[in-house]
Structures are given as structure tokens and as C-alpha cells.
Amino acid sequence: MKSNTKQSYTTSLFLVGCLFFIFGFVTWLNGTLIPFLKAACELNNFQSYFVTFAFFISYFVMALPSSAILRATGFKKGMSLGLFVMAIGTVIFIPAAMQRSFTFFLIGLFTQGLGLSILQTATNPYVTILGSEESAARRISIMGIANKVAGILSPLILATILLGDIDTVKTKLASAADVAAKSQLLDDLARRIINPYIVLTIALVVLALLVLISPLPDIDDEEENPDIKADSRTTSIFQHPYLFFGVFAIFLYVGVEVIAGDSIISYGTYLGIPINEAKFFTSFTLGCMIAGYFLGILLTPNFISQETALKVCAVLGILFTIGVLTSDGRFSVYCLAALGLAHSIMWPAIWPMSLKGLGRFTKTGAALLIMGIAGGAVLPLLYGHLADLQNNQAAYWILIPCYLYILYFAIWGHKVGYKK
């Protein structure tokens, strides 16, 4: 930035932190929506994970258009636009609940994802290039704390409203005298979601307006930040193969993070834990992630490098998954929640390791990384299918090859084709 005073730097981080908070709040509602819509719309495991598919596949659809939008609008207006699109998605939940239409819910989730794709395509590189490359993981970790604190709060708030007495509702459904009585119970259950999403819509619109009138500066990532200047001989993004290795690492990372965070409530109920207890399990996962983010802020880059942190996290992911697969009861749930610790530094490390040296290709590179978020659409759906074929616990084996690839990226993949 041309005027990068300490005050403007701190203000910018605070405002962007608010954005990370809001899209964390929206994203981590899915863990509550899966068991809620599974009950309200009478779905099996595979069908219920279309919640994550509809939400995250939008990143794949919108990522490259997002890059073009940001070139036209700049970062600041792009962030505001993303929030407005998210608000349209939350509004769609109202007719979806009135009609108890799973299709409408999926359209609403897809639209929210479109808005988040624009928002994240703007905010993630913004944080990366706001300061030096070496401290990028630390800044993204700070943003991650804001994101995951929101993720802890959102299921606590929404689960209390949506899942509070769902076991009682299921008992009533089982003993319903006729189809009309059962349909009325399900309609009443679905309509619980209307008021929370009205409030969420208002919050998104207000935040979009605040961003638009805020002093948040636009950054020219091609001309004003020397830390990410591309080599003068670089003429194509395909001359940076490490970026594409990073895209696949993001694809797998988001997939395993979504599986761990969004399946844990259903997994708890599968193990026989009452829903009134299991509804808080997503917050346990995110609490572990926050602990990991604090460790990341303390340790990187002063004590360990981004690369080393990513290696450690990949190994922890393998070990905790083995714990999930080989243990029983609550200890198995605790191992699943502990995956939050393993996931904490993955995004903050993979992102700058993939964007380094891209210069004028930074926005396109960021868009490709955002496309990788589609892993949150594909892998949970595969997990749901495996859970129906085998069981909810055995299906977690799908996580291990994902962590092995992330370990490969941490050791070798991020170096392929990189020129200092």
C-alpha cells in the first residue's frame, strides 16, 4: 500500500476480521443444518450431505467469475457485493421453510456459497498481501480465529433453536396417527428456521453497507506489494505448477475439514449420544481449531516455518483419524473433534505457499484456490455414501489418503516449479 501506517494496517485487519467472522458464522451453520434437514425433509445420510454439496460446489462455479468481478470492482466493492449475494441466499430459506422444500433449501445454500466465493476470493489474498509474505500465515491465523469463534457461536445458537427437542419430535413422528399429523409436525419443525434467517439476512445487509462506506483501502496486488512480484520472465500462470498442487491440497483440506466438522453431530447420535449433547460437538471441533490458530500465531514464523507447521498438522490428521476408526464411544468423538487442531494451520499455510511469486496472477491464483473449496462439496458426499454402505464410523477411512497428499504438498509439492 502507498500509505501503510500502523493505524490503517490495524483498522484493515479488524474490518477484514469482521468479514471472516460473518462467513465463518454462515459456513459452520451447515453442521446443524444437516441433522435438522435430515429430520425435517426425511433424508438418508447421502441425501443430507447435499447440504454441503450445494454450499461448497458454488465455489467451483463462481471462483473464476469472482476473479473477473474483482478486477472490475476492486477488493472493497467486491466484498460488499459478496455480502449482498449471501443475503439473497438467506432470504431463500424463508420460502424453503414455508414449503418444506429441500430443493429450495439447496438453492438458498448454493446462493450463499456464491456470495461467499466472491467474499473469500477478495479477503484471502487481501490478508496475504496486506503485509510481508513471511508473516502471512500469522495474519491468516488471526482471521481464522475470528472465523472459528463465529463457527463456535453459530451452532450453539442455531442448534438450540432447531435441535433443542428434536428427539421428542422424532418420537411424536413415529407415533403419528396419520399422514396429515406427521406432515404438520414436520412443517412446524421446518418453520423453526425462519426467524433466525431473517435476523441473519438483516445482519448481512447491514455489514455490506458498512463495508461499502468504510475506510478499508484497496490494494493493487500487482504494483504496490513487492513481496509477491512475479519473475519478469513469467508469462503464464501455468509456469507456476506449485499453485496447482496447492489447489488440490486445498480441495482435500476443505473436504476433510467439512467432514470432521459437519458430520460430528450425526456421528455422535450414531454412537447413541443424545442429540441435546451431540448438538454441541461441532463447537468442540472449532474450539480445537482455535487452539491451533493461537499456536500458529505464537510459533510461525518465529519458531517454525509454514511448511513445518503443515507437515505436523498432516501427521496429526492421520493419527487422530486412526483414533476415530479404532476407538469407541465418546473417545472416538473426541478424536474426531481433535481433527480441528490438525486442520487449524492447513489453510493458513497452504494459501501463501501456493500464491508466492504469482504477482499479476495473484487474483487468478486465488480464484483457482477458491475453486479448490469444492472439496467441501465432493468429499462429504462420498463420506455420506460410504456411511450408508458401511457405517458412520468406518466411512472416516476416506480422510487418511487426503492427509497423506497434504503431507506430500508440505514436503515437496509446494517447491515444484517455484523460482525465487
TABELWO-V213545 format. One line per field, one symbol per residue. ss: DSSP state (H for helix, E for strand, C for the rest). A space follows every 10 residues. Layout:
ss = ???
//
This chain:
ss = CCCCCHHHHH HHHHHHHHHH HHHHHHHCCH HHHHHHHHHH CCCCHHHHCH HHHHHHHHHH HHHHHHHHHH HHHHHHHHHH HHHHHHHHHH HHHHHHHHHC CHHHHHHHHH HHHHHHHHHH HHHHHHHHHC CCHHHHHHHH HHHHHHHHHH HHHHHHHHHH HHCCCHHHHH HHHHCCCCHH HHHHHHHHHH CCHHHHHHHH HHHHHHHHHH HHHCCCCCCC CCCCCHHHCC CCCCCCHHHC HHHHHHHHHH HHHHHHHHHH HHHHHHHHHH CCCCHHHHCC HHHHHHHHHH HHHHHHHHHC CCCCCHHHHH HHHHHHHHHH HHHHHHCCHH HHHHHHHHHH HHHHHHHHHH HHHHHCCCHH HHHHHHHHHH HHHHHHHHHH HHHHHHHHHC CCCHHHHHHH HHHHHHHHHH HCHHHCCCCC
//
